[in-house]
Amino acid sequence: MSVNTLKRCLVATTVGLTMSWLTIGEAFAYTYTKIADTSNPNFTSFGRYPIINNAGNVVFAANLAPDGGATSIVIGNGGQTTTIAAANTSNVFSLFGNVPVLNDLGTVAFRANLDSIGSSIFTINKGTVNTIASSSTATGAFDEPKINNDNVILFAGSSNTGRAVFRSSGGKTTTIADTQGEISNFYGYTINDVGTAAFVTRLDVGGYALYLNTNGVSNRLIYTKDPYSPFSFLYTPAMNNLGTLVFKALRKIGGQGVFTTDGQSTVTIADNVSSFNFFENPAINDAGKVVFKGVLKNGTLGIYTGADPVADKVVAAGDKLFGSTVTDLYVSSKSLNNNSQVVFYAKLADGTTGIYRADPDTGVVEAQP
């Protein structure tokens, strides 16, 4: 199918609902904006890992049919939502990945299973669709892509030597790491606007390692079998444009935490020594601010920016949100932008699920609808 035909098939528009609440707590203040939720009959469910760019635009996977699949990719900003790709109308896609990604240029990169066997990595911007990589076999499935503001795409998939991480730019795709040598598998990756990539691997000799790839050269930053390393397992990293990485890790002495590293030193953002029990999906912006999902030892879950569950709370279970109460929350490794806006998935006590954005209070109280 030609790109022009894909453009005609993929571009559709839906209208979402929006409302902002100003919530001022004891130690935090955010305005919450509804990007989309299931009170809109166009949506029945959502992917749990939304992405936000620096303009506050949000991309997410959504289900427009009752079959439980991620059948569309949607962009919103609190007003109208736009469906930029839908499996049930394209005659090309059978299912989308749950984590489409968005850059400041408005380009969305995503993984999709094809109606025919196999899968591909695509980008779309203003209706123009480009195929970045394609596999015609079921075993050639790709992992979710990442994208930076130069439209450089990072993704993992099968290669002639097993598994590999690929970098695609300007129509050219190169391999930056594969399983031909010391690496046995990959456990997540990221790329910043400078073009530096980072990825977590398992090694053939055992243990897990965090690598930084700059100008095509990979250097190991952390190796869990190093006797000086405090970590026993590493999770998918996120990275800002200064090269600072944030990641969740398990400690050799027990427990886990959220940590940052600049390649020279490692800083603990939060751990489970005191209030927290475990963590998920930390994100970092260019100011070095971090956001993550955390679960407290009393079972309360929330989204936080640091180790203090009161002063550093963005939103948590039990909080009021759009006429109901939050019961569950998720964030992605790209849920935080340089304006400190945080996008998140929430489930409410009334059964509603949706995608919401938390904007830091500027001190100006607006009239409420």
Secondary structure, DSSP 8 states (H G I E B T S, - for coil): --HHHHHHHH-EEE-----EEEEE-SS-EEEEEEEEETTSTT-SEE-S--EE-TTS-EEEEEESSTTSS--EEEEESSS-EEEEEEHHHHSSEEEE-S--EE-TTS-EEEEEEESSSSEEEEEEETTEEEEEEEESSGGG-----EE-TT--EEEEEEETTEEEEEEEETTEEEEEEETTSSEEEEEEEEE-TT--EEEEEEETTSSEEEEEEETTEEEEEEETTSTT--EEEE---EE-TT--EEEEEEETTS-EEEEEE-SS-EEEEEETTTTEEEEEEEEE-TT--EEEEEEETTS-EEEESSS-TTTTEEEETT-EETTEEEEEEE--TT-B-TT--EEEEEEETTS-EEEEEEEE--S------
